[in-house]
Amino acid sequence: MIEQLFDVSAGGLSRVRSLCSSPHGPLLESFARELIHSRYANLTARRHIRSAEHFIDLTTRKGIPLPQWNWDALQSFSKHLSRRRCSYGHATPTNQITGATQFLQHLRVN
């Protein structure tokens, strides 16, 4: 499903492979499936996937296990975004929080 969101002719294929082969690839794939099913525009869905990936990266680096991905972890993510010093870039922190929130809601439903 993730491959439907990325332009595979412009380096998107390697991006899709990277996402899918990560330890949390199945979670991202499931989230992508929900976004597609909910008829999100590809650009918006990609942004939400990117936010989820960023959230996963931060929680993994901080040693926060999946069962503890909750409101406190989201607050930590929000604080991280306010610093604006990482490779993900934070052009629109509010949108990243929205995407991460939707990702957490998705995990709770599934």
TORTIKE-282651 format. One record per residue (C-alpha): z, x, y; residue number from 1. Coordinates in pm, 1 decimal, decimal comma. Last residue first. Layout:
REM TORTIKE-282651
Z  X  Y  NUM
...
END
This chain:
REM TORTIKE-282651
1527,7  -575,6  -191,1  110
1686,9  -772,4  93,1  109
1928,2  -495,1  195,0  108
1654,7  -232,8  191,1  107
1431,2  -448,0  413,7  106
1711,9  -489,9  666,2  105
1752,1  -111,6  671,7  104
1378,2  -67,9  734,3  103
1382,3  -331,4  1007,4  102
1664,0  -145,3  1177,7  101
1475,9  184,4  1145,7  100
1166,4  29,1  1306,3  99
1367,2  -124,0  1589,9  98
1555,3  201,5  1646,3  97
1223,8  386,1  1665,5  96
1090,8  128,4  1911,3  95
1395,6  178,7  2133,6  94
1353,7  556,0  2115,3  93
1005,5  537,1  2270,3  92
861,1  884,5  2321,0  91
1109,1  1029,7  2076,6  90
943,6  1326,3  1914,9  89
952,2  1373,9  1539,3  88
1001,6  1750,7  1563,1  87
1343,8  1720,3  1718,9  86
1512,8  1737,9  2055,8  85
1519,5  1399,3  2227,4  84
1900,9  1383,5  2249,7  83
1906,0  1003,5  2282,0  82
1729,7  977,4  1945,9  81
2019,6  1149,6  1769,2  80
2264,3  897,8  1915,0  79
2047,4  615,7  1784,7  78
2030,1  777,1  1441,0  77
2409,3  809,0  1434,6  76
2432,7  441,5  1529,6  75
2191,2  360,1  1244,5  74
2413,1  554,2  1004,1  73
2711,2  351,3  1123,8  72
2515,3  24,0  1084,2  71
2427,1  107,8  724,8  70
2270,5  371,2  503,8  69
2583,2  443,6  301,2  68
2436,6  343,4  -35,8  67
2145,1  582,0  34,1  66
2361,6  892,6  64,4  65
2444,7  1048,2  402,8  64
2412,8  1425,6  369,2  63
2339,6  1483,3  737,6  62
1995,0  1624,9  655,0  61
1925,9  1325,0  430,6  60
2039,2  1080,0  698,0  59
1812,9  1245,4  955,1  58
1506,4  1262,9  730,2  57
1551,3  902,8  612,9  56
1575,0  782,0  974,4  55
1261,0  980,3  1064,0  54
1073,4  833,9  766,6  53
1188,6  484,6  862,6  52
1071,9  542,4  1219,7  51
735,2  671,3  1093,7  50
700,3  365,1  869,6  49
780,8  145,1  1169,8  48
519,2  325,4  1377,8  47
263,7  292,2  1098,1  46
336,9  -82,5  1077,7  45
286,0  -118,8  1453,2  44
-48,9  62,3  1441,6  43
-161,2  -127,3  1132,6  42
-84,9  -465,7  1291,7  41
195,8  -642,7  1111,1  40
83,3  -918,7  877,8  39
420,4  -991,0  712,5  38
262,1  -891,1  378,9  37
150,3  -564,3  536,8  36
499,6  -494,5  668,7  35
652,3  -587,2  332,3  34
415,0  -358,7  141,4  33
487,8  -75,6  385,1  32
861,7  -119,9  321,6  31
802,5  -101,9  -54,9  30
593,9  213,1  -12,3  29
859,9  366,1  212,0  28
1128,4  295,6  -47,4  27
906,5  428,8  -327,8  26
841,5  747,7  -127,0  25
1211,0  827,9  -84,3  24
1193,9  1146,4  -291,6  23
869,4  1236,6  -111,9  22
543,0  1206,0  -302,8  21
438,9  882,9  -132,3  20
493,6  1008,9  221,6  19
317,3  1340,9  166,5  18
28,2  1176,7  -15,2  17
-13,3  925,5  268,0  16
-13,2  1204,0  528,0  15
-266,1  1403,3  324,2  14
-489,5  1095,7  319,3  13
-440,2  1032,2  689,2  12
-614,3  1352,4  783,5  11
-875,5  1161,1  981,0  10
-1082,1  997,3  706,1  9
-781,1  839,6  536,4  8
-703,9  628,4  840,9  7
-352,3  513,2  756,7  6
-209,0  165,5  703,0  5
-393,1  73,3  381,6  4
-275,8  401,3  224,2  3
82,6  277,3  246,9  2
0,0  0,0  0,0  1
END
